[in-house]
């Protein structure tokens, strides 16, 4: 492994410090600094996990692994919080309750994937992320690999989804964190999110259990980029087929 607990700790402190600075000193929108804080806390969690890495019988390892899955399960709320920042205020005010309700349903589905229903079978190890014989954080190719004995909901190829077999948790995350923002118009942010998240994760690891941890790591860069870099101004959307006309921020 070329990453470490110290590196995650430094990244967490940098993320939390940036969030505090832009919130307190610059009065930045909470829709940007709250998600940055949330993802920085994930790095803090990962830093703690490195203390117990590969100790699968250690209760601390198991608890931290569970917290990692729970953190990922609630991420769609914060992804959509950022995504809605880049659409007109008038549109956001009309849809945000619906969006967050869908996020809550998505989180529920991801939590259901954890429960060992006897009738649901088991997840496919080596195919699905977060899938393994026990609750444990192990060493991936360069970062943490999380595994849990998830159930088999949507683990078998789904014919009407072109053979999708990454599990209910992956399907839910993709729908709520990517397709939902596209539907309400934040397609530019989704494209940037894909490049900084799934795309980079896919080219830096081949371990599906490491994928989520790597993605979370790069999410710090994603949040900081949309707050402190020129990229931010290119992510705003004013027109979209579902909008009645060109729309501004006024109601």
Secondary structure, 3 states (H helix, E strand, C coil): CCCCHHHHHHHHHHHHHHHHHHHHCCCCCHHHHHHHHHHHHHHHHHHHHHHHCCCCCCHHHHHHHHHHHHHHHHHHHHHHHHHHHCCCHHHHHHHHHHHHHHHHHHHHHHHHCCCCCHHHCECCCCCCCCECCCCEEEECCCCEEEEECCECCCCCCEHHHCCECCCHHHHHHHHHHHHHHHHCCCHHHHHHHHHHHHHHHHHHCCCHHHHHHHHHHHHHHHHHHHHHCHHHHHCCCCCCCCCCCCCCCCC
